[in-house]
Each structure stands twice: as C-alpha cells, then as structure tokens.
Amino acid sequence: MEAIPLVHASLGERELAAVSEVFASGWPAGQGPVGKRLEAQLASLYRVSDAVAVANCGAALHLALLALGVTPGDEVIVADYTFPAPAQAVRYLDAVPVFADVLPGTGTIDPQSVEDLVTERTVGVIAVDTVGLPADYTALQAIADRHGLFLVEDAACAVGATYQGAPAGALAQVGCLSFHGRKGATSGEGGALLAADAKIGADARRRSSFGIGSIFDMGTVVGLPIPTFTEVGFNFKLSDIAAAILTVQLDRIGELLERRNAVAAAYGELLAGQELLTLPQVPPDRTHAWQSYMVTLDPGVDRAAVAARLRARGIGCGHGTWATHLQPVFAARQHCPVSADLFARNLAVPMHAELTAAQVERVAEELISAVHAHAGGAVHALGGATAVGAR
Ligand SMILES: *Cc1c(COP(=O)(O)O)cnc(C)c1O
C-alpha cells in the first residue's frame, strides 16, 4: 500500500544548483549578495518599499511588532484560528494578545469580532491568511483606520494567494511570510517581512542583525568604519544558502501553485455532495494558496477514528490548525466558539505540489469510506463497502 504524505516540499536540481553557487562564492551567511538579490526580488514581486529576509515568520512577526512600537501591556487583537505564532509574537513583547473569533465559512478573522474587541489599550491587529486564504482586508483596514490601529498580515501560508487582485503578503502595512518546509515556497526554514513604509523595513533589518548593518557590506567598503552598537538586536538573519533556494522557489511559484490548485479542484469534484463533509470555501474576490486542504467533518463523525484509519492506510492527515485561545500558554478567559468548533472538526488531508491524480483519487475514496465508517449510528445504512471498512 503506497504511502501518501500530508506534505512534501518540492525542492530539486535547480535549488541545488543555486546552493552550489553560494558555496563557491565563499559567503554562506546572511545579508550577503544572494540575500540582497532575494530581498530585491521580493520587493519587486510584491511592489512594496522594502522586503527583509529573515530566519522564519516568527521572527518577522516579532520584528514587525517592535518596528510598530508595541510596548508591554499594549493589547494586540489576533486571529484565533491559526498556528499560534501571532499571539506568541505579542507575548515576546509582554503585550497582551486578544483573540478574535473567525468566520465559519473561511476560518479567517471576523472583522465584526475585531471591532467588538477594540479598547483604549488596543494598538493593532494581526490578521492571518488562514492556511493560505486571505482574510477580509478591506473591512479590516477600515476598522484599523477608524481606531488608529496598525494592521499586520500574517501571510505565512499564503505565498501566491491574492485578494481583490493584490498579492497576499502586501495586503496590509506590514506582511509576514514563512518559507518553512510545510509552506508553498520553502528553504526549509525561512521568512520575510514586507513593508509598505521603508522606515519599518530598515528598522526590522537593523534589529535582525544585532542592531548593526550587514557584515558583508562592511567588508566591501574602503577604509575601516567600525559600527557602533546602540541598541539590543537579534540574530534573525536568513542565510544566503537559504536565500539562494528561495530565489528559485519564488521563480517557480506559479508552477507550484498551479499544481496545488489542480489538487484542490480534484478534491472539490471527488468530495462534492458528501453530506458528512464541508469543503473549503473560497470567496470570489480572492484566491487560495492551498498551504493545507482542510475539510470540516460533520459533528457526528469521530475525527480521531477517521484519522487513525487514514494513517493506518498510509494516508497522511492532521487536525489542521489551532484555536489559539485554547492553548494553555495564553490562559485566555475569552471564548471564540467558531474557532473552537473548527479546531474540533477540521481535518487536513494530503496537499502538496507532488500529488498525482491517482493519489488524490485514492485519498478521496479513503476519506469518504472513513467518515462513513465512523459517523455513528445515523448513517450506517450507507452501503456494503462502507460497512466492510468499519472496524
Ligand atoms: C507556519 C506559520 C507561522 C510560523 O512560520 P515559521 O516560519 O515557522 O516561523 C506563522 N504564522 C502562521 C499563520 C503559520 O501558519
């Protein structure tokens, strides 16, 4: 029985060739010539004033909040249904994450929930493009403007997605990308901060390098300028090795996205009309980057049993993403019922650019029989094949 993994990064000969050039150059560290080339590529691709290559999206979020002036005790409203990086970043600065519930159809932050949570201590909002689907930026920006708040887009999963024709990552004043191995474009680990305001970009770049400029640049100037450390900074730089991989991945993003779109379209057809499954919705004003393909199981379906059965048959699957407010670290006293419900009922099935049509068909068949097998009494009359599969 062939194993079909949940995720599989599409890295190949072109990426290897780009890495070998970095080896030959003798500068594998960050903020060197290839890192700069990547930043220029990102800035032009996204038409932003500045793009800063960093070690990961968590670092990008941290730098974004620092550059935006978040201080201890400030409240930052974060999307609840997500990998909990935005709330973690708020906590890095001893600020207070306030959890906004999400919309049931898309899993993206609910603008009304944001509006309801604004207080005199609120300084900003971090919206998330949920597993690759952009949030409602027109509504979110209007709320941010009305209350004088910053708006950050966590586009970690959304490289290649669009909202009203604009690229995800450039939908707010600051956008944060991830190039982790589970995202649509990857260097294993990696990230970027995209800034509409060049001052924010410069602030983030300086803090990402212990508070000083590029060490590579220092070696190229005539004379002996000695940089002065005037602030506490971090080492959040992306290595030029990873940057080289990303220059190729961004070049291939159209091709990679096309394959993910084909997988999503095939799932849409193969799983259509299944009463026990709700399929992901993509509103007409945006496109999905399909970092994950999550179905929502009927409340009567035993998700753990479905997942165990799929895994036993070699099919990778997962719970999808998290209801952040339920994570013990945040000790939240809030309720986000929609997010909690999606956290309980969503199931992620294999989604990557290497899946074949036959594999997608097999996943769909196995998923349909698994949900029928574990749907409880009400749907047991659904036929012989299903009953045989039930344990
Ligand atoms: C994956 C992810 C992150 C974290 O990205 P890293 O590059 O691993 O730090 C942040 N936010 C969201 C929404 C994510 O899905």
The ligand as an SDF file (V2000), in Angstrom:
LIG
                    3D

 15 15  0  0  0  0  0  0  0  0999 V2000
    3.6940   28.4430    9.8410 C   0  0  0  0  0  0  0  0  0  0  0  0
    3.1120   29.6780   10.3930 C   0  0  0  0  0  0  0  0  0  0  0  0
    3.8800   30.6050   11.1140 C   0  0  0  0  0  0  0  0  0  0  0  0
    5.2710   30.3180   11.5450 C   0  0  0  0  0  0  0  0  0  0  0  0
    6.1650   30.3290   10.4950 O   0  0  0  0  0  0  0  0  0  0  0  0
    7.6900   29.9770   10.7810 P   0  0  0  0  0  0  0  0  0  0  0  0
    8.3660   30.3900    9.5040 O   0  0  0  0  0  0  0  0  0  0  0  0
    7.7520   28.5040   11.0270 O   0  0  0  0  0  0  0  0  0  0  0  0
    8.1340   30.7700   11.9580 O   0  0  0  0  0  0  0  0  0  0  0  0
    3.3010   31.8020   11.4880 C   0  0  0  0  0  0  0  0  0  0  0  0
    2.0170   32.0600   11.2260 N   0  0  0  0  0  0  0  0  0  0  0  0
    1.2440   31.2030   10.5700 C   0  0  0  0  0  0  0  0  0  0  0  0
   -0.1790   31.5660   10.2720 C   0  0  0  0  0  0  0  0  0  0  0  0
    1.7530   29.9700   10.1460 C   0  0  0  0  0  0  0  0  0  0  0  0
    0.9580   29.0980    9.5290 O   0  0  0  0  0  0  0  0  0  0  0  0
  1  2  1  0
  2  3  1  0
  2 14  2  0
  3  4  1  0
  3 10  2  0
  4  5  1  0
  5  6  1  0
  6  7  2  0
  6  8  1  0
  6  9  1  0
 10 11  1  0
 11 12  2  0
 12 13  1  0
 12 14  1  0
 14 15  1  0
M  END
$$$$
